Amino acid sequence: MRLTGAVVLVTGASSGIGAAVVRRLTRAGSRVLAAGRDPERLARLAAETGAAALPADLARPGAGRDLADRVLDRHPRVDVLVNNAGVGWAGRFAEMPDTVADELLAVNLRAPIELTRAVLPGMRRHGGHLAFVGSIAGRLGVAEEAVYAASKAGLDIFAQSLRPELARHRITVSVVVPGVVDTPFFARRGQAYRRRRPRPLPPERVADALADAIVRDRAEVYVPGWLRLPVAVRGLQPAVYRRLAARFG
Ligand SMILES: NC(=O)c1ccc[n+]([C@@H]2O[C@H](COP(=O)([O-])OP(=O)(O)OC[C@H]3O[C@@H](n4cnc5c(N)ncnc54)[C@H](OP(=O)(O)O)[C@@H]3O)[C@@H](O)[C@H]2O)c1
């Protein structure tokens, strides 16, 4: 799929990976619609890149559909949807406030499902691309991030299920699976990233991988690439994986 001239809706554009994706895609000549919660950060990004700012809170039921409706009022269709907005929470599951699970599932899983459904009719006529920002947490599971990992696993398998279903409509689907990325994500989830390794990667690495996945129709991209190894070990030798994970975390 060509990026030049494509109408691209990016969620979570006001920070971190989403902002890097907006910069990457506007440089490539896409017409980017940048959605996020913080109107001031979005307005600054829009002024810098030429993207259109679309402030929206995706935690409410129906918010994904409403955002898509606002976009489709201005544009006949969306060529590329980047489902990137996400929120984390770290800590013991038993101590997690009830409202947090609702928020994580709403923003990380329900809103992308709503947005995807809303843009599909146009895409089915003209083709397009659906990109999902998953997480290595959703492929491996992570202690003290159970609901976040579950929301990302749900998003991941949603995307993988859509890919064969939509292929005949010339709609391609990709999942980008980042490891640790240097963004405000960790400060916001209430627990800083404390490990020495793996080192956090710049969000631009994820943005480059995502752009490549759109252009070259890549079903999944790990960032960094070596993350496919623990996933493969877990798939082939789950007991070995559990022993290694218990030892090295
Ligand atoms: N950072 C990592 O290490 C890492 C690793 C794997 C996967 N990821 C995933 O990458 C994606 C981007 O995260 P990031 O690292 O760039 O984190 P970030 O800097 O915290 O950005 C998160 C984005 O999601 C938006 N968002 C959060 N809650 C929202 C809501 N209720 N409604 C609408 N938008 C909302 C934020 O909007 P505002 O800023 O306007 O509030 C922000 O634009 C997420 O899906 C995350 O799960 C991150």
The ligand as a MOL file (V3000), in Angstrom:
LIG
                    3D

  0  0  0     0  0            999 V3000
M  V30 BEGIN CTAB
M  V30 COUNTS 48 52 0 0 0
M  V30 BEGIN ATOM
M  V30 1 N 6.1600 2.2250 25.4860 0
M  V30 2 C 6.3000 0.9210 25.4300 0
M  V30 3 O 7.2800 0.3410 25.9400 0
M  V30 4 C 5.2800 0.0830 24.7070 0
M  V30 5 C 5.5880 -1.2760 24.5110 0
M  V30 6 C 4.6690 -2.0770 23.8380 0
M  V30 7 C 3.4930 -1.5340 23.3620 0
M  V30 8 N 3.2110 -0.2100 23.5850 0 CHG=1
M  V30 9 C 1.9450 0.3020 23.0760 0
M  V30 10 O 2.2030 1.3790 22.2160 0
M  V30 11 C 1.0490 2.2190 22.1710 0
M  V30 12 C 1.4920 3.6690 22.3340 0
M  V30 13 O 2.0350 3.8140 23.6500 0
M  V30 14 P 3.2200 4.8120 23.9770 0
M  V30 15 O 4.3610 4.0130 24.4600 0
M  V30 16 O 3.4240 5.7780 22.8710 0 CHG=-1
M  V30 17 O 2.5870 5.5120 25.2670 0
M  V30 18 P 2.1630 7.0350 25.5470 0
M  V30 19 O 3.2850 7.9430 25.2140 0
M  V30 20 O 1.6260 7.0210 26.9310 0
M  V30 21 O 0.9820 7.3040 24.5020 0
M  V30 22 C -0.2760 6.7070 24.6530 0
M  V30 23 C -1.2430 7.3850 23.7020 0
M  V30 24 O -2.5410 6.8100 23.8970 0
M  V30 25 C -3.4630 7.8660 24.1420 0
M  V30 26 N -4.5340 7.4870 25.0600 0
M  V30 27 C -4.4410 6.9580 26.2930 0
M  V30 28 N -5.6620 6.8460 26.8540 0
M  V30 29 C -6.5400 7.3430 25.9370 0
M  V30 30 C -7.9430 7.5370 25.9250 0
M  V30 31 N -8.7240 7.2320 26.9750 0
M  V30 32 N -8.5110 8.0690 24.8170 0
M  V30 33 C -7.7610 8.4150 23.7500 0
M  V30 34 N -6.4200 8.2660 23.7010 0
M  V30 35 C -5.8230 7.7450 24.7930 0
M  V30 36 C -2.6510 8.9770 24.7850 0
M  V30 37 O -3.3430 10.2010 24.6390 0
M  V30 38 P -2.9660 11.5000 25.5690 0
M  V30 39 O -1.4660 11.5820 25.6130 0
M  V30 40 O -3.5510 12.6380 24.8000 0
M  V30 41 O -3.5670 11.2600 26.8980 0
M  V30 42 C -1.3650 8.8810 23.9750 0
M  V30 43 O -1.5070 9.5850 22.7670 0
M  V30 44 C 0.1130 1.7350 23.2620 0
M  V30 45 O -0.9130 0.9440 22.6950 0
M  V30 46 C 1.0050 0.8630 24.1300 0
M  V30 47 O 0.2790 -0.1470 24.7860 0
M  V30 48 C 4.0730 0.6010 24.2390 0
M  V30 END ATOM
M  V30 BEGIN BOND
M  V30 1 1 1 2
M  V30 2 2 2 3
M  V30 3 1 2 4
M  V30 4 1 4 5
M  V30 5 2 4 48
M  V30 6 2 5 6
M  V30 7 1 6 7
M  V30 8 2 7 8
M  V30 9 1 8 9
M  V30 10 1 8 48
M  V30 11 1 9 10
M  V30 12 1 9 46
M  V30 13 1 10 11
M  V30 14 1 11 12
M  V30 15 1 11 44
M  V30 16 1 12 13
M  V30 17 1 13 14
M  V30 18 2 14 15
M  V30 19 1 14 16
M  V30 20 1 14 17
M  V30 21 1 17 18
M  V30 22 2 18 19
M  V30 23 1 18 20
M  V30 24 1 18 21
M  V30 25 1 21 22
M  V30 26 1 22 23
M  V30 27 1 23 24
M  V30 28 1 23 42
M  V30 29 1 24 25
M  V30 30 1 25 26
M  V30 31 1 25 36
M  V30 32 1 26 27
M  V30 33 1 26 35
M  V30 34 2 27 28
M  V30 35 1 28 29
M  V30 36 1 29 30
M  V30 37 2 29 35
M  V30 38 1 30 31
M  V30 39 2 30 32
M  V30 40 1 32 33
M  V30 41 2 33 34
M  V30 42 1 34 35
M  V30 43 1 36 37
M  V30 44 1 36 42
M  V30 45 1 37 38
M  V30 46 2 38 39
M  V30 47 1 38 40
M  V30 48 1 38 41
M  V30 49 1 42 43
M  V30 50 1 44 45
M  V30 51 1 44 46
M  V30 52 1 46 47
M  V30 END BOND
M  V30 END CTAB
M  END
